[in-house]
Amino acid sequence: MTTQTIPFINHSEQNQIEIVDFYNEATEDYKFWSNDYNMHFGYFIPFKTNPFKRDSMLNEMNAQVLKRLNIGSKKNRLIDLGCGMGATMRHALKHYKNVIAYGVTLSNFQVKQGNELLNGKNGIILKENYNDTSFQSNSFNSAVAIESLCHSGHNYKSLREAYRILKPGGRLVIADAFLKRDRNDLCKGGTYAYHNLCNHWNLEKLEPYYYIKAQLEDLGFKTIKIEDASFKVAPSVLHVPFAITGFILKKVLRLKGLKKESLHNLKGSFYALLSGLHLKSLGYYIISATK
Ligand SMILES: C[S@@+](CC[C@H](N)C(=O)[O-])C[C@H]1O[C@@H](n2cnc3c(N)ncnc32)[C@H](O)[C@@H]1O
C-alpha cells in the first residue's frame, strides 16, 4: 500500500495513516535490529550488559522500565501503549508471573504477528489508539510506553488516557527521546536533526521533558521522576551504523530491493544517531509517575 495525501483530513489523521503504513511495511526489518523484536534503544550497565550484544541492552531497557512499575507479587494488569511486536510484554510475562499483559498498536501486521509470538502466554495485542482506548477507567495497575508516545507528538491526550485507565496508585513509565529545550531554542544542527528524525520516523513532534512533567502534574499524577538516560542509551545508538550497513548488505546479497518504508526507516535511524550527538538539544529520558 502506498501513502497518499488524502484531502479533508487533518495533519494528525494523515500522520496516523502514515504510521500504519510505516509499521505494516517496515516492522519485519526490526528482526535485523533485535532477535526479540525490541523496537527501541537499549540500556547499558557496565559489567552487566555487553555493549557488543545489542539484544542484551535492548532487553535491559525492558527490565529497567518494568522495574520502575514496582510490580510486587499481587495480580498486575499491565498495558503497553504502543506495543510494537510485544517484546516488552513478553519480557514482563517471562519475569513477572503475576502479570496479565495487554498491548495496543495501530498496525495490523503487529497485531497478527505479535499475537503469534504471545501464543500460550498471558498477553494479547489489540488494534487500538492509545489516545482513546476502549478500556474501562481505573482498570490497569501498570502502563508502559517505550518510544511510542512520540508518534502522537507527546500529546496531552495520550497522558490523559493513561491516567484514565490506570487504577489509583497505578504506575506509568515512559521511555522516549525528548527535547532538552523549547523547539525554537534548538541550535541549527539540533533543529536539522530533530526535523529529519520526526519526518523519517513519522513522529508528529517531540516535546521538552519538562513539558511532560507539567502535563503529568496537571493531570494529577504524583511522585513524578524524570531520569536522563542519554548516556545509558548511547552505546545502543552507536550500533545504528553497523546495523544499517549489515541490513543493506544482506538485502544486496539476496538481490532484494529496499522497500520505500525500509529506506525511510533506515534514514530515520541515521537521524536518531545524529540527534543523539546533539546533547544540548535532545536527550533520552525515563519518566515515571503514580496515579
Ligand atoms: C518504535 S515502536 C515501539 C514499539 C514498542 N514499544 C517497543 O519498544 O518495542 C512504536 C509503536 O507505537 C505504536 N503507535 C504509534 N502511535 C500509536 C497510537 N496512536 N496508538 C497505538 N499505538 C501507536 C506503533 O504502532 C508502534 O507499535
The ligand as an SDF file (V2000), in Angstrom:
LIG
                    3D

 27 29  0  0  0  0  0  0  0  0999 V2000
    9.0070    2.4300   17.7840 C   0  0  0  0  0  0  0  0  0  0  0  0
    7.6180    1.3780   18.0010 S   0  0  0  0  0  0  0  0  0  0  0  0
    7.9130    0.8840   19.6820 C   0  0  0  0  0  0  0  0  0  0  0  0
    7.2420   -0.4150   19.9800 C   0  0  0  0  0  0  0  0  0  0  0  0
    7.4690   -0.9750   21.3780 C   0  0  0  0  0  0  0  0  0  0  0  0
    7.0770   -0.0300   22.4020 N   0  0  0  0  0  0  0  0  0  0  0  0
    8.8990   -1.3980   21.5630 C   0  0  0  0  0  0  0  0  0  0  0  0
    9.6230   -0.6610   22.2580 O   0  0  0  0  0  0  0  0  0  0  0  0
    9.2910   -2.4550   21.0640 O   0  0  0  0  0  0  0  0  0  0  0  0
    6.2160    2.4790   18.1640 C   0  0  0  0  0  0  0  0  0  0  0  0
    4.8850    1.7790   18.3490 C   0  0  0  0  0  0  0  0  0  0  0  0
    3.8920    2.7730   18.6770 O   0  0  0  0  0  0  0  0  0  0  0  0
    2.6850    2.4090   18.0240 C   0  0  0  0  0  0  0  0  0  0  0  0
    1.8150    3.5850   17.9230 N   0  0  0  0  0  0  0  0  0  0  0  0
    2.0900    4.7950   17.3890 C   0  0  0  0  0  0  0  0  0  0  0  0
    1.0200    5.6120   17.5140 N   0  0  0  0  0  0  0  0  0  0  0  0
    0.0450    4.9080   18.1510 C   0  0  0  0  0  0  0  0  0  0  0  0
   -1.2780    5.1930   18.5800 C   0  0  0  0  0  0  0  0  0  0  0  0
   -1.8280    6.3900   18.3820 N   0  0  0  0  0  0  0  0  0  0  0  0
   -1.9700    4.2120   19.2020 N   0  0  0  0  0  0  0  0  0  0  0  0
   -1.4220    2.9880   19.4020 C   0  0  0  0  0  0  0  0  0  0  0  0
   -0.1720    2.6720   19.0400 N   0  0  0  0  0  0  0  0  0  0  0  0
    0.5520    3.6100   18.4110 C   0  0  0  0  0  0  0  0  0  0  0  0
    3.1350    1.8530   16.6930 C   0  0  0  0  0  0  0  0  0  0  0  0
    2.1080    1.1190   16.0970 O   0  0  0  0  0  0  0  0  0  0  0  0
    4.3350    1.0350   17.1450 C   0  0  0  0  0  0  0  0  0  0  0  0
    3.8780   -0.2060   17.5850 O   0  0  0  0  0  0  0  0  0  0  0  0
  1  2  1  0
  2  3  1  0
  2 10  1  0
  3  4  1  0
  4  5  1  0
  5  6  1  0
  5  7  1  0
  7  8  2  0
  7  9  1  0
 10 11  1  0
 11 12  1  0
 11 26  1  0
 12 13  1  0
 13 14  1  0
 13 24  1  0
 14 15  1  0
 14 23  1  0
 15 16  2  0
 16 17  1  0
 17 18  1  0
 17 23  2  0
 18 19  1  0
 18 20  2  0
 20 21  1  0
 21 22  2  0
 22 23  1  0
 24 25  1  0
 24 26  1  0
 26 27  1  0
M  CHG  2   2   1   9  -1
M  END
$$$$
